[in-house]
Amino acid sequence: MFPEPSLSPGPHHLNRTGCLIKISDNTGRGVYASQFIPKNTDIDISPVLLFSKQEYENHGRHTVLDHYTFKWTEGRMALALGLGSLFNHSDPPNVTYSLDIRNDSIRYTTARNIHEGEELCIFYGHNLWFTPAKPSSQTCSEPETDDGWGGLTVVGDDQQDEIMDIPNPYADGDTEAITSEEDLPFIRLKPAPEEEDAQSIQTVQAWVVDVPDPRHITTLLKWLKQAGLDGPELGHLKRIRKHDDLTSLLLSTTADPPQPPEDLNLPAPYLLPVPTSAALTLPSLSLKSALWPTMYTPRRKDEPEPWTRGKVAWAWNAMKRTVGAATKARLENDELPIAAHIPAPYDDRTATSPLPTFIAADTRRSTRHPLRHASIIAIRQMADYRASQGLDPPPDDDAPSVDPQSDPKETRNGSNYLLTDQTFFVTHEPCIMCSMALLHSRVKEVIYLHPMSKTGGCGGSACLPMLKGVNHRFTIFQWKGTTKVTAEDIRIDPTIDV
Ligand SMILES: C[S@@+](CC[C@H](N)C(=O)[O-])C[C@H]1O[C@@H](n2cnc3c(N)ncnc32)[C@H](O)[C@@H]1O
């Protein structure tokens, strides 16, 4: 059924589940099935060789190891021994893998039934360092994120019970210690300043005069000042342009041409389109400066807020629970496997009456309602709860279903229906509608697992909190998953609005 690629047999290394190594012209060595292998079979458990962060930085990453190693915890890198290093990349993959931090090994499991002769492939992530032999089935452009090993993403097990069994890798240690950025299980997405292309650059007509004798420039700059033509409206542009041997001076955007001092004998001013704003990125700088020399003002990034180990452990549990809810929604209710979760805030852990946890799955299928997205439901749960002043919520099909693990009575104060200061966990990047709802809700930060590059409103197809004119911004994180909370099972069609 699966055509034998132009393979030389290579060394066989037949393992107990029937995996063997073959060599193809396009992808080099790879792992192939010598027989039918059912879904959910553990096909290999590869021990790993660990490199310390320093060892890897100084040596490993400058060698071919960089194409083979997986990101481990505490900045360490792992080389899978045996078959583990030989799985090639495919999107979608037919093999998932999970890191077993305790036993220094990686487990590879079939994600579906595998036929004899089929190549077994894992998913390396979206930032490949080579051109994949088979074109990716996903055409989405994903955010520039670090996915795993030099480029690999951990795609974990799809069994909810197993997900729930995984020990939290951040559970031990000093809860007050600050976790370094690279040890965080998520990536802070710093939405790029708006990129511009040549067509989208806004321009305005400005008067320019050529100055054959550059010694006149000083006089002209003084004259601009005296004439009141040195206002801030052109402050994003340089006044003088030197092009080949010609010096030109930017005068004004006035309707009529300004009249420079006559005794300088300058040629008549002429109109030129110039950019209306400074350049935020280097590509934009070169496009704009081709029109007129432009100032470069990259956006200053906010100082990232540090995450303590205790808070990271809390986030890990929260994301695990979110994934569990999404998996359950699909398995038990035949819904889309999408869930959103507002856990009791980490800082409430010692409070006598902490906020309850709100967790919601998508219900658009069962309610036949196009707006029953998990995020909208979770936002509404919390808003209703906070505004309810102890009253029972309205009997609606997406009305609050406050987590039974929590006792809401104590903290209902009705003072605030917003999600101010809340961390919002969601299995998939929220769509534009949900991102706008999150913005309206004044949420503090959103952590999502799967990017939705075609429909997402947090950087995928648009970035709502970065829009001009919005009255709130929230921080966005993408889970990178050195844990099994990353579940391939809840991947969905990239064109779905989440
Ligand atoms: C972890 S190794 C996999 C084993 C490798 N094929 C070998 O012979 O050692 C990763 C390397 O395999 C190659 N590779 C993996 N998947 C590929 C794909 N889909 N298309 C082309 N090359 C691929 C790339 O050269 C990549 O750097």
Ligand as a Chemical Component Dictionary entry (heavy atoms), coordinates in Angstrom:
data_LIG
# 
_chem_comp.id                   LIG 
_chem_comp.type                 NON-POLYMER 
_chem_comp.pdbx_formal_charge   0 
_chem_comp.three_letter_code    LIG 
# 
loop_
_chem_comp_atom.comp_id 
_chem_comp_atom.atom_id 
_chem_comp_atom.alt_atom_id 
_chem_comp_atom.type_symbol 
_chem_comp_atom.charge 
_chem_comp_atom.model_Cartn_x 
_chem_comp_atom.model_Cartn_y 
_chem_comp_atom.model_Cartn_z 
_chem_comp_atom.pdbx_ordinal 
LIG C1  C1  C 0  16.858 13.844 13.831 1  
LIG S1  S1  S 1  17.563 13.695 12.298 2  
LIG C2  C2  C 0  16.633 12.388 11.569 3  
LIG C3  C3  C 0  17.518 11.295 11.032 4  
LIG C4  C4  C 0  18.250 11.670 9.799  5  
LIG N1  N1  N 0  17.418 11.482 8.635  6  
LIG C5  C5  C 0  19.531 10.889 9.670  7  
LIG O1  O1  O 0  19.775 10.273 8.621  8  
LIG O2  O2  O -1 20.359 10.917 10.598 9  
LIG C6  C6  C 0  17.045 15.171 11.569 10 
LIG C7  C7  C 0  17.544 15.390 10.166 11 
LIG O3  O3  O 0  16.874 14.545 9.245  12 
LIG C8  C8  C 0  16.552 15.227 8.050  13 
LIG N2  N2  N 0  15.088 15.239 7.921  14 
LIG C9  C9  C 0  14.192 14.889 8.862  15 
LIG N3  N3  N 0  12.939 14.980 8.405  16 
LIG C10 C10 C 0  13.026 15.404 7.141  17 
LIG C11 C11 C 0  12.065 15.731 6.136  18 
LIG N4  N4  N 0  10.753 15.638 6.319  19 
LIG N5  N5  N 0  12.540 16.161 4.939  20 
LIG C12 C12 C 0  13.866 16.280 4.709  21 
LIG N6  N6  N 0  14.822 16.006 5.623  22 
LIG C13 C13 C 0  14.407 15.572 6.829  23 
LIG C14 C14 C 0  17.108 16.625 8.196  24 
LIG O4  O4  O 0  18.376 16.627 7.581  25 
LIG C15 C15 C 0  17.273 16.791 9.700  26 
LIG O5  O5  O 0  18.343 17.646 10.031 27 
# 
loop_
_chem_comp_bond.comp_id 
_chem_comp_bond.atom_id_1 
_chem_comp_bond.atom_id_2 
_chem_comp_bond.value_order 
_chem_comp_bond.pdbx_ordinal 
LIG C1  S1  SING 1  
LIG S1  C2  SING 2  
LIG S1  C6  SING 3  
LIG C2  C3  SING 4  
LIG C3  C4  SING 5  
LIG C4  N1  SING 6  
LIG C4  C5  SING 7  
LIG C5  O1  DOUB 8  
LIG C5  O2  SING 9  
LIG C6  C7  SING 10 
LIG C7  O3  SING 11 
LIG C7  C15 SING 12 
LIG O3  C8  SING 13 
LIG C8  N2  SING 14 
LIG C8  C14 SING 15 
LIG N2  C9  SING 16 
LIG N2  C13 SING 17 
LIG C9  N3  DOUB 18 
LIG N3  C10 SING 19 
LIG C10 C11 SING 20 
LIG C10 C13 DOUB 21 
LIG C11 N4  SING 22 
LIG C11 N5  DOUB 23 
LIG N5  C12 SING 24 
LIG C12 N6  DOUB 25 
LIG N6  C13 SING 26 
LIG C14 O4  SING 27 
LIG C14 C15 SING 28 
LIG C15 O5  SING 29 
# 
